[in-house]
Each structure stands twice: as C-alpha cells, then as structure tokens.
Amino acid sequence: MNWWYCVKEISHRKSITRALLNDRLRREPLKGLTIDIGGGKDATYLPSMPKAADVVFSTFDVKAGATINFETDPLPAETGMYDTVLFLNVLEHIFNHQHLSNEVVRIVKPGGKVIGFVPFLMWYHPDHHDYFRYTHEALEKIFTNAGATKVEVEPIAYGPFTAAAQMITQSFPSILAPVVFTLFYAMDSVYLWLRPKRGRNFALGYFFVLHK
C-alpha cells in the first residue's frame, strides 16, 4: 500500500476502500481493446491505470433505448472480442452471478484478462440491489466454473483498524477522513508487526485477475 497516494485519494472524498483499490489498479496495465462493464471512460480509476498505446475503449453495441439484463441476457459482444475486461464493483449487485461471470469470461480473447473487484467488509449499498459478499474461495470457484484458466485473487486489506476506519469515516466530515485513516493505519502497522499474518483476515474487498 502506498500510504501517501491513499491519503491524497481520501482527501478527494474517496472511501478508504476506493483509495486502496485505486492504488492497486495503478499496477495493473490495460492492453488492447478494453471494455469497462458497469463503469466507463469517466471512471475515476482509469487515469491512474497504465495503458499501452493501442488501448481503445469500447461500449456494447446496443440499439437506442434497449437495455441489458445482466441477470439473464447474453452480453451483446462476440466471443473472444476483448483483450481486457474491467469488472469492478458489479458482481455483488447481481443475484444470478454465475450467468454474468460466464458471459464476462466468454467475451475475453484467449490470452486476455479480466480485472475485477468485489467489496467484502462493506456496508449495504443497493444499486439497485446488493446481494452478496464473496470470499476468495467463492471467487475462485465461480470464475473457474465460468471457464477462466487461471484465477488470481488478492485481498485489498491492511488490518483490523483500517477496516474499522473504512466504516467510521463515513460519519466524519470529509476533511477529517485522512487524519482518521492515518491514525488507524499507524495502529495497524503496530498490529501487523505483532501479528504479521493476520492482515489478510480483514479484507475490505478482493481484487482479482482472470486469465483465459
């Protein structure tokens, strides 16, 4: 974790989870034809992600007025169409998660990848629904069943105090959030010095990269 980067993100009214996620995304380059499912060109994390010269963002070719039901509809894209799929903060809002996971893996080219994230220690946040919290074990099974040849999952975490700070800073004025984060971050630094293997148990979410 880059502490200073996270402080700057939190100072710009990002949640602690979002700050840690954006910090991780800075180390995940985008390559080739890319689609951001549930996001788009104006997503705040995109400017920080390394991009190859040939990155071209695309959107689904949907007729005007048409909608996609992620629960039941096939994604309107050819099999193996995209080099990279961004799939961030979407899966927890989908009840029929295996269907959408299958579709996301289907539209990736062989040799391509899916970059995704799901929250774990997180409050209820409907958009329009909020159904699940996934462990790393669940994600591995879901995406292996979807056809991914390699599933890499890592916790976005630091320790129990940082996890608590994510919850309580929502009740503080935004100007105080970086101060609270720094205090709790320091407490976790001591905690992890004493219990170095425990930090992963307090995941704010899980970052994953799927290969096909």
C-alpha positions in Angstrom: 0.0 0.0 0.0 1.2 3.5 -0.9 0.2 5.5 2.2 0.6 8.9 0.6 -1.3 8.0 -2.5 -4.2 6.7 -0.4 -4.2 9.9 1.8 -4.5 12.0 -1.4 -7.3 9.9 -2.7 -9.2 10.1 0.6 -8.6 13.8 0.7 -10.5 13.9 -2.6 -13.5 12.3 -0.9 -12.8 8.7 -1.9 -13.6 6.0 0.6 -10.7 4.1 2.1 -11.7 1.0 0.1 -11.7 3.0 -3.1 -8.4 4.6 -2.3 -6.7 1.2 -1.7 -8.3 -0.2 -4.8 -7.2 2.7 -7.0 -3.7 2.2 -5.6 -3.7 -1.4 -6.6 -5.1 -0.6 -10.1 -2.1 1.6 -10.7 -0.1 -1.7 -11.0 -2.4 -3.4 -13.5 -1.8 -2.2 -17.1 -4.6 -2.0 -19.7 -3.8 -3.5 -23.1 -5.7 -3.7 -26.3 -9.5 -3.4 -26.9 -10.9 -2.8 -23.4 -14.4 -2.6 -22.0 -15.4 -1.5 -18.6 -18.6 -3.3 -17.5 -20.5 -1.1 -15.1 -18.1 1.8 -15.5 -16.9 3.8 -18.5 -14.5 6.3 -19.8 -15.2 8.8 -17.0 -14.5 6.3 -14.2 -12.1 7.9 -11.6 -9.7 4.9 -11.5 -9.0 4.9 -15.2 -6.5 7.9 -15.3 -4.2 6.1 -12.9 -4.0 2.8 -14.8 -1.0 2.2 -17.1 -2.1 2.0 -20.7 -0.5 0.6 -23.8 -0.5 2.8 -26.8 -3.2 0.6 -28.6 -5.8 0.7 -25.8 -9.2 1.5 -27.3 -12.3 1.6 -25.0 -15.5 0.2 -26.4 -19.1 0.0 -25.3 -21.7 -2.6 -26.1 -23.4 -2.0 -29.4 -26.9 -1.8 -28.1 -29.8 -0.2 -30.1 -31.1 3.1 -28.8 -33.5 2.5 -25.9 -32.5 -1.1 -25.4 -31.3 -2.4 -22.0 -29.3 -5.3 -20.9 -30.4 -7.5 -18.0 -27.2 -8.7 -16.5 -29.2 -11.4 -14.6 -30.4 -13.2 -17.8 -29.2 -11.7 -21.1 -26.1 -12.6 -23.0 -23.7 -9.7 -23.3 -24.0 -8.2 -26.8 -20.5 -8.9 -27.8 -18.8 -11.6 -29.8 -17.0 -14.5 -28.1 -13.4 -13.5 -27.6 -13.9 -9.9 -28.6 -11.9 -8.1 -25.9 -8.3 -8.1 -24.8 -9.2 -6.7 -21.4 -12.5 -6.5 -19.4 -12.8 -4.3 -16.3 -15.3 -5.8 -13.9 -15.2 -3.6 -10.8 -17.8 -3.4 -8.0 -20.5 -5.1 -10.1 -20.8 -8.7 -9.0 -22.3 -8.0 -5.6 -25.3 -6.4 -7.2 -26.1 -9.4 -9.4 -28.2 -12.3 -8.0 -27.6 -14.7 -10.9 -23.8 -14.1 -10.6 -22.7 -17.3 -12.4 -24.5 -16.3 -15.6 -22.8 -12.9 -15.7 -19.5 -14.4 -14.8 -19.8 -16.9 -17.6 -20.5 -14.0 -20.0 -17.6 -11.9 -18.9 -15.2 -14.7 -19.4 -16.7 -15.6 -22.7 -16.1 -12.2 -24.3 -12.4 -12.2 -23.4 -9.9 -13.3 -26.0 -7.7 -16.3 -25.4 -4.6 -14.8 -23.7 -6.7 -11.8 -22.5 -7.7 -11.0 -19.0 -10.5 -9.7 -16.7 -9.5 -7.2 -14.0 -12.1 -7.1 -11.2 -13.0 -6.3 -7.7 -15.7 -7.1 -5.2 -16.2 -5.5 -1.7 -16.1 -7.7 1.4 -16.2 -5.7 4.7 -18.6 -3.2 3.4 -22.0 -1.7 4.4 -25.2 -2.4 2.4 -25.1 -0.3 -0.8 -28.0 -1.1 -3.2 -27.6 -0.1 -6.8 -30.4 -1.1 -7.3 -29.7 -4.2 -5.2 -26.9 -5.5 -3.0 -27.0 -9.3 -2.7 -23.6 -10.9 -1.8 -20.2 -10.6 -0.2 -17.7 -13.1 -1.8 -14.6 -14.7 -0.2 -11.6 -15.6 -2.2 -12.7 -19.2 -2.2 -16.1 -18.3 -3.7 -14.5 -16.2 -6.5 -12.1 -18.9 -7.4 -14.9 -21.4 -7.8 -17.2 -19.0 -9.7 -14.6 -18.0 -12.3 -13.1 -21.4 -12.7 -16.7 -22.7 -13.5 -17.0 -19.8 -15.9 -14.0 -21.0 -17.9 -11.1 -18.9 -16.7 -7.9 -20.9 -17.0 -6.2 -19.0 -14.1 -7.8 -17.1 -11.3 -5.6 -14.8 -9.2 -7.4 -13.3 -6.1 -5.8 -11.0 -3.5 -7.3 -9.2 -0.6 -7.4 -5.4 -0.5 -6.5 -5.1 3.1 -4.2 -3.8 5.7 -5.5 -4.7 9.1 -8.5 -4.5 11.5 -8.1 -0.8 12.4 -8.0 0.2 8.7 -11.1 -1.9 8.2 -12.8 -0.1 11.1 -11.7 3.3 9.7 -13.5 2.5 6.4 -16.7 2.2 8.3 -16.4 5.1 10.8 -15.0 7.7 8.4 -18.4 7.8 6.7 -19.7 9.6 9.8 -16.9 12.2 9.9 -16.6 15.4 8.0 -14.6 14.6 4.8 -11.8 16.9 6.0 -11.1 14.6 8.9 -11.1 11.4 6.9 -7.4 11.5 6.0 -6.5 12.1 9.7 -8.6 9.2 10.9 -7.1 6.9 8.2 -3.5 7.9 9.1 -4.1 7.2 12.8 -5.7 3.8 12.2 -3.1 3.0 9.6 -0.4 3.6 12.2 -2.2 1.4 14.7 -2.3 -1.4 12.1 1.4 -1.0 11.4 2.0 -1.9 15.1 -0.6 -4.7 15.0 0.9 -6.3 11.9 4.4 -6.1 13.4 3.0 -8.2 16.3 0.7 -10.4 14.1 2.1 -10.3 10.6 -0.1 -13.0 9.1 -3.4 -11.6 10.3 -3.9 -8.6 8.0 -5.5 -10.7 5.2 -8.3 -11.6 7.6 -9.7 -8.1 7.4 -10.2 -7.7 3.7 -12.1 -4.6 2.6 -12.5 -6.4 -0.7 -11.0 -8.8 -3.1 -9.1 -7.8 -6.3 -8.9 -10.4 -9.0 -7.3 -11.0 -12.4 -8.7 -13.8 -14.6 -6.8 -15.3 -17.5 -8.3 -17.1 -20.4 
